[in-house]
């Protein structure tokens, strides 16, 4: 039995055999006798050997064979079927020949489906495709594979045609039109046979074309005319201005229109779009409906340039949103995300936004909101965040029900040829990491492009899966309009200069087919140009320049700008509510078997805290989440290992040691839409932080957190931090309350596990754009996290979170500290101000080391102050504190980090201003910490201990010998 099964029940042949078996069950006479004999076999007890159970065998490799010129594995299966049926020996010579031909046909049919895309007519520039001698079975799709006599024979169609048998010549013609025309499809690698059969039926029964009506064709032509007319208008009116035109890829416009149209009929209500600069202005005006005059005014710039000193962004980075009405009268809300020039960085941001919208709308099927990502060919293969984002697609905590990807394939990346920028045949090869189809389509065939767009939209809405369209086109001009591409691609651009535009070719084809006359096509073109000309005239008479809309909809209740203008709010929580929450946090369901160490270090510890009312960091953090949830604010925390916590401190998810069941105590505080999510992320920084940033953009009323495994690893997401988190308010007027938890402190763990690069965040700090805090007690983290949500100001919050302080005995807080007060930006320890001559300013863990040494010395002349909020800089609080120290003679900034890192370079000018403003005796300002270093920390624990001791001794016992 195993040999029977292995002979042909493998790989993509399952589709072929399932189809035959279904026909057999309906009508045994409808299948060939050799197959009927197989289906009728039984095991001797009357039970059929062949059943659908056999079809559940995992798909085998479908790679081509080596050396024998035939497909290996699954590709040989159809040939094996007649061999398996060989016992039916009483067949005539004619029947045997027919079976042999059918076997050959079956192999060719499989080859068309598997390799047809390699013979498809995809390049609008009509250049020869690379030789593919190493792909053995690709020759089966060529015309010479069958003799003229064979082509006249009738053969089984296997559902390619409605009728059971047709002449081989007819079958091959349909297969060529389906798989080797303007559309090539990679889909046979998909493991799910239902999806493969769905695609086969849609493509083969239609020959991979849509029979468009004249009105449909007129609509496509009109969209192309507006796309081409817009680019031509800008090219003549704004000569040499950068616009990153869509010339050569204009088919994108009717494709996007078709995606919205088809999607709206399948439940789609909103699309969030992410794309780079290529074609962005065209999409803005011809898909999202941004007024052309507004874009023209952006080329001219604002009336008063001084009003935008240091802020704003270039026009091809700007976002926009609108309601798009389809031809069927249905509305689809379109949002184009703001993005920087860093290619593909916007991808995870879009995914996060979509996930948040789906949750807000209750879109559990994920059909109402869809992400649409438009890529460049070189960037899709070259940028690592593409793979990171693709990997998120199937993860429970990040899935959005499938993304529709469109690659604008210019066949060149800036000045780099494809063979220098990727190792694969296609620019979309990275997408093969997912079990999804990839459609390659010739950008000079608009109807094929629209057909593929419609099919892809239907596939996404049906299977809730990613799908990729590779729009193979060209770039008529250089990377930007001031660039000469003939410097580096002279042969390619010699072809392009002579090549008619997409619209010109399509208009001629319609006229030749007597569908739309040349006069009608020209009238459409002139109407487009007339509208653009009128829009420019209006914009020149009265500028239509507008800032991006902001603080609308969900954001009406929130504000950005200066933090000083923020209303003061209470973050304290009633003590009885805190005790009740703590009690619930240490309660597990009956019969739930907690790990004994977790029971001791989490459950029993928290029970003990009900008596002592002394909390550690984990409880301060958890109580912040619990109380926010109880007040109706959703909380989402994600990051590597964040369920347990890198340092085994959080245990937000408990695991039953006997059953493996999970229990999340904080979920019992969820109220209405305010749910608690804690998600162990993929081993990715840029993709995951980008996702969480995007998520925060659509959940202004919640707390969205990302935790790095170690703070050092945040540099893997530096683009998201620099281009989005730090600059979005200044560039795009976009607010976010994203919170970063970055474990940071010097404890002898080496160069990569010590520093969250505090200095980088402080370098990014300006105009109250972000908050940088370094809390040192459970009460402080409690009030800080609550302030982030309760206060109506929305600014990204960067927290230098602790490691050893998680359990340090001195770093505890009483429940009363959570029930009163709030977050303290500056904390002065308890010394008599009148006797203080030396002031040590610091942040983080080093405070506890300094206090211990100072207390051992019993020196009341030294005051130690924690600066818990580094930015916005608490200048007033520190000035008031210094004013209370009449004998002050020395001020030192003390840090664990090297001198060229940490907060010193940020603090020095501010502290200098602070001490210089004193009218009393002069005050010396100095630095105490590690010397400048190229590496953040030593790799040797004993060396670390020596360095740490020298810092404490210099601060407490000797003062400083260093100037600034």
Helices and strands as residue ranges (DSSP letters): H 2-8, H 13-26, G 28-30, H 33-39, G 52-56, G 73-76, H 77-84, G 85-87, H 93-115, G 116-119, G 136-141, G 143-145, H 148-151, E 154-156, E 165-167, H 168-179, E 183-186, H 193-204, H 214-237, H 251-264, E 270-275, H 280-286, H 292-300, G 305-308, G 315-317, E 320-325, E 331-336, H 346-361, E 369-376, H 377-382, H 384-392, E 403-409, H 418-421, G 429-433, E 438-442, H 446-463, E 467-472, G 485-487, H 490-498, H 502-512, H 518-541, G 553-555, G 563-565, H 575-585, H 596-598, I 599-603, H 604-612, E 614-615, H 617-630, E 635-639, E 654-655, E 662-663, G 665-669, E 676-680, H 686-697, E 703-707, G 711-717, H 718-719, I 720-725, H 728-732, E 739-743, H 758-763, E 770-773, H 778-790, E 796-801, G 804-806, E 813-814, H 815-819, E 826-828, G 833-835, E 838-842, H 846-857, E 862-867, E 869-871, H 875-883, E 890-898, H 904-916, E 924-930, H 941-953, I 954-958
